[in-house]
Structures are given as structure tokens and as C-alpha cells.
Amino acid sequence: MAANNKENASVADTSSQEALQQLQNDEQRELLDTIKTLKGLKLRDIDLPQLVVVGDQSSGKSSVLDAISRIRFPSKPGTCTTFATELIMRTEPAWRGSVSIVPGEQSTPEVAEAMKKFRASCSSPEQVPECIEKAKQYIKEKRTPEMSIFSDHTLHVEISGPDTPPLDLVDLPGLIQSTDNIESNDKEIVNSLVKKYVSNPQAIIMTIVSAAYERYCQAALEIAERADPECRRTFGVITKPDATNDEACKDTYISFAKGTNPRYKQEWHVLKNRGSGQEKLSAAERDKEEDRFFSHGDWAAIPKEHVGAAALRSRLSYKLYQKILQAHDGVKNDVRTLRDAKQAEKDNLGPPRPEDPKEFLIGLSFKFSRLIERLIDGSCKLDKYPVSLEEVDPRQISAIVRKLNNEFSRRMHEHGHRWEICDSRPATAGPRSGDDATPQPIFTEEFLELVRKFIDVSHANEPSGTINPAVIQGLFRHQSQPWRRLAKEHLELVFETIEDWIRLLAKDVTGADAELNNALCDYLLNEKLRRRKPAMWKTFELVIAPFEKAHMVTYSPFFDVIVATKQGERRSRVMSAAFEKNKERIAAAENAAQLSSLGWMKEEYDVELTTRIDIIDCMLEYYKHVILQFVDNVAFLVINETLLNDLPEIFTPETVYPMDPETVASIVSEAESTVKKRAELEAEIKDLDAALELFKPWKHRPVSGEYRELLDSDADELKYLFSPNPPRRAIAE
């Protein structure tokens, strides 16, 4: 009996030593630890390399984990895994283990905190199943009746020991084929969880299929095929080869393992599960029984490196190591990109608010008032706010308003008059329409008739040939009818421009702090600028009133001179024409009395027509004089006096000092969500910085020669790499 125990111990020691020699590699361990640490940092939006175990219920997944880890995972008939299990294995001189629970992303804060509290330590491999059962029971106790038995929590099992291979993998709940004894939506919950893991482009999908069932009965194959159609990151494991009774089914799976099946082109491995009555076999005895099975029969045709637990550990370890090496630079770049994005997001929140909000607001107002003064008087340095030769810089408000005023002046001169008097009607003349309606063309004869009607309705008692000012005033008011509309449109545009300008300046002084910028804009626009709008419209009414209601008055010395000159020139032309027409009669007259009796001047001179023409001359000349005055008044008296000139005073330290605490708080205080978001981003940035630090040792570190030569090698060459003493000549070849 003692001899048998000694022999078994020797076999176990030899087997353990071989496993250690197969998998031990310093670079591999360091890379695995790096990925493990990155996972612990909970980096969102970063796809990390990992080995994901996928299989149907009762496909033998637990037996595969037993063979890989040499730990007996709980496996009872009629039971199933209801959450993901992350298995972390490392080689250490002394054995130790622990079981903990990582809360799922959908967990409430209370549930997440409760899950984090669970932790069980194991002093021997035999205690691991007991600790796992405790964790399962703990999760079950925290589950409310309305919750599914399946959860997104992760069971975290970490073991290390002298015969423990360095390998990380995630075992997912078995895919459900039958919905007996489970809720109808549980199948979808499991499928969603599995799809989430296999959709990670950096994941190696370890597909477990049972040779006891036809391939079309196993959902794991379909899910893996959808996630990885090219089979570039899929690794298949065939279990229960001894349970195959159908020869055709056996031949199918043997073709998988040999790599001769055209559809399932991924690498395959075959593993024999413990049979009935073999539950108490030690790991070494299990491996020995497995070697015996694959040494004869139909399955013996499969290459030795593609069967058995020892070879599986070697292949999985290498594949994961290779995947990590290939993804290393990409993951590092993803981490750096995500870190920059999180930093930009945090910068957009602005710095945390100081303890004294009023002092902070005073400093902000000082920056704002200084900036606004320099921009209004045009003294702002061009190297800070460069002005394009084609476009006015949006911060140079004086230049912007000047440009708008020039455009207003142009519109007034082109579209401010109702009638366009012309000697012939334009062919394209049409009705007035749109904001800048074209003045209505009117033939000279028609306008003269219009003036006659004005004279008739004025009921003037003046003698014939005299000018009634009321007629001129009535014509002018009709002619200047578009002024109000054009001026109001201009003032609205200027006001909106100043609003946009204040928003721009607020952003300048608040930086990327969107919340502070919005609060400051709300205060400046609603509490300051928009309260000036009534004064603007009141001043505008005063400016336009003389042209709409009061009598026509102008003190320009040029007005009378220009009107008199025009009338004199017109009378001279009439007299010259009459003289030319009657020169023979005039020459025949013998004296002045006889010349006067001819009446030639009376025949050619129409007093009523001349009066109407004089009225038109007076109205048009008056219009030319006062339109300039009106445009200037709108620009200087309305815009400058009510809007621009006092802008530097809307937000200064002097306006902040008397503010009540509520007003200060409404501008400066942060929303609770912003404070929380900043804290979350700071924590994420800290984790990302820690992640980048993990990559520094690998920045210029070369991969060991043997691994470098085998990165793209065939799987058959792995036996050289993972044998106790790999032959150098074989690797070199």
C-alpha cells in the first residue's frame, strides 16, 4: 500500500513538474498580469484580450476547467452555471487561492456594494469548490424574487501554486437548449451575455462541443461562427469522445480534430472527461487514463499535440500569449485615445468651483469687462483675435456693427422709398414682395396725376400756383413707408448679433466649462442685455417719430438752395423753349406793350403743372436730406447709446459686489450631476494613467527569441516550445 502511495505521489510530482515546464514563461506571466490589472481597472470601451469558454449546457465545460486548472469545479446533474466565472491562474512556489464576486454593470449601487463584500480565501485546492458554492449561495441570497436566476455578476476565482499554469479565462453560463424549469426570458439573458463576450474582437472563443451530440444540436458552434466567420480567433474543444455511439457522428468530430472539415476551419483539440466512477481520480490519474484512451481506437489517429489535458494547457497558454502580443500595441493606443477623450470631457466640465463663489465671480467679471472694453474700442491685439481680410472677426463687435450699419444704409437707399419715378416703365417691374421689396416703379405722368389727387384731397385754400406743405408731407410719408420695417429688421439683427457676441465672450472667459458658460450667458442675456431692449425700442420711436408724425422741418442751408436752383433751371428751360417757339411773333412786336399783349408766355407756361412738379422736387430733395439723418440716428442714438456704449458695464466687479448669494450661486454653483461626473472622470483618468504605466516596461522590450520565431508558426511546432527542454535546432529551423 505504501509503495502504491509513493508511486502515485511520484506520478503526481512528475505530472505537476511537466505542467509547470510546459507553461512557465516570465514574459507570458508579465503580460497576463498586465491584462489582469487592466481588467481590474474596469476600463470601459477598451477591448482586452481574453480566453472565453462557450458551450451548451452539459457540454463538459466544467470538466475542461478541471483539466486545465486541476481544480474540481462544482458539477452536479441538473444544475447549471448562472453567471460568468473568471479564472486567473499563476505559478507560485506556495499554493493559495481566493474567490470573490465582481458586480455586474446592471447592478444597483446597493447590490454592487454587497457583491464587493464577499471574499473567501482557500488554503488548498480542495477548498476551492466549497468557496465557489458559498459564492453561488451568496449571489442567490441577494437575488430578489423578480430577478432572473442568471445575472451579469462575475465569479472571480484566483489560484496560484507550484503546479498551476499561468492562464486566464472566462467561463460563461451554458447555452440553453431546453426551457424546461426556467423562465422564458432566461435563455435570452444567457445568449445576450455570451454574445457580449464573444463580440469582443480581442477575445479567443474557446468553443466546447460534446461528441455525444450531433453538431447541429449545439448552439455554441452557431454563436462562434456568427462572431468569427473566418475562424481566426476560435478554438474548438471536443469533449466526451468516449460517449459517441453513432459512427457518422464520431467521424464528423474526428474530421474536426484533424482539420479536414471545410466549414469549421478553426483549430481543434480533443479532451476526455472523467467517466462514470472516475470522479475521485486524482489529476495525475485522470491524465493517465486520458493518455490510455487516446493511445488506441479511432481517436488515436489524431496528432498527440491535439489531444489530452497537458497539450491543451500548452496550446491555450500559447494562443492567449500570442493574442496578447498581437493586441498589445492596439490596446495601448486604445487606452491612450480613451485617456485623451476622457481628459477632454473633463476639461469641458471646467475646474471645480472654489470655496468663495463671489470671489470667483469677481475674477470672472474682471476678465470679461477688460476683454469687452478692448473689443468695443478696437484695441484688442490682432495676434490674439486675428481679423481676416475677407471676414470680420466675430469678437470685433465695433467692426461687426459698423458693417451691419453700412448694409442698413445700403438697404435704406435702395429699398427705403415706396416709389421709383421713371420716364418709362421697366420691363421687369412687378409687385412689391419680400423683406427687401423693390420700390414700385411709377411713370412720371402717373406720379404727377397722383400729386394732383393729393392736392385735391387736401382741400387747400391756397391760391393757384402756391405750394401746400401738407401735400409735400403726405407724399413724403408715403414715400418713406418702408423705413420702419427696414429699421426694425436692422435693430433686431444687431441685437441678435450682440447676443451671439456675448455668448462668444462668455465662452472665452469660462473656457471649456459648459455649465458655467450656460449659467453666465443666461445671466448676461436675460438679466442684463435683454432688459435693454425696451429702451432700444423707446429710443427708436423717438427717432422715427419726426418723420412719421411731426411737420417737415429741416435746417439744412442746402435744402432751399438746391430746391430753388432746380426750380429756376426748370423755369429757364420752359422760357427758352417758349421763346424759341414764338421768336417770329416776338420779333414782329414794335414795343413792350404789344409784346406783352401777345400772351406767348401764358400759352407755354402751365401754372398747375409747374406747382405739382415743384411739390415733387421739394419732397424728393427733403427725402434725400433726411434719410441720411435717419440712418445716422438709428446707428448712433439707438444702437450706440442704448446697446453698445454701456456694454462694458453689464458685468464688472462693481456689479458683482452687491449681488445677493442666490444670484451668485445661480451663476457659479455646479449641478450635483456635474460634480459626480467630474469625480467619475478623474477616477477613470487615474485608472487609464495607471494602465499606460503598465505598458512602459514593454515599450522597447524585445520578445524572447523563441516566442518571436513562433508567433506565426503552425500549431504542430508548439511541442518544441513547451517541451521541458526545447531543441534549439528545431526552433531555429
Buried (B, 14 or more C-beta within 10 A) or exposed (E): EEEEEEEEEEBBEEBBEBBBEBBBBEBBBBBBBBBBBBBEBEBEEBBBBBBBBBBBBBBBBBBBBBBBBBBBBEBEEEEBBBBBBBBBBBBEEEBBBBBBBBBBEEBEEEBBEBBEEBEBEBEEBEBBBEBBEEBBEBBEEBBEEEEBBBBBBBBBBBBBBBBBBBBBBBBBBBBBBEEEEBEEEBBEBBBEBBBBBBBBEBBBBBBBBBBBBBBEEBBBBEBBBEBBEEBEBBBBBBBBBBBBEEEEBBEBBBBBBEBEBEEBBBBBBBBBBBBEEEEEBBBBBBBBBBBEBBEEEEBEEBEEBBBBBBBBBBBBBBBBBBBBBBBBEEBBEBBBEBBEEBBEBBEBBBEEBEEEBBEBBBBBBBBBBEBBBBBBEEEBEEEEBEBEEEEBBBBBBBBBBBBBBEEBBEBBEEBBBBBEBEEEEEEEEEEEEEEEBBBEBBEEEEBBEBBBEBBEEBEBEEEEEEBBBBBBBBBBBBBBBBBBBBBBBBBEBBBEBBBEBBBBBBBBBBEBBBBBBBBBBEBBBEBBBEEBBEBBBEBBEEBBEBBEEEEBEEEBEEBEEBBEEBBEEBEEEBEEEBEEEBEEEBEEBEEEEEBEEBEBBEEBEEEEEBBBBBBBBBBBBBBEBBBEBBBEBBBBBBBBBBBBEEBBEBBBBEBBEEBEEEBBBBBBBBEEEBBEBBEEBBEBBEBBEBBEEBBEEBEEEEBEEBBEBBEEBEBEBBBBBBBEEBEEEEBEE
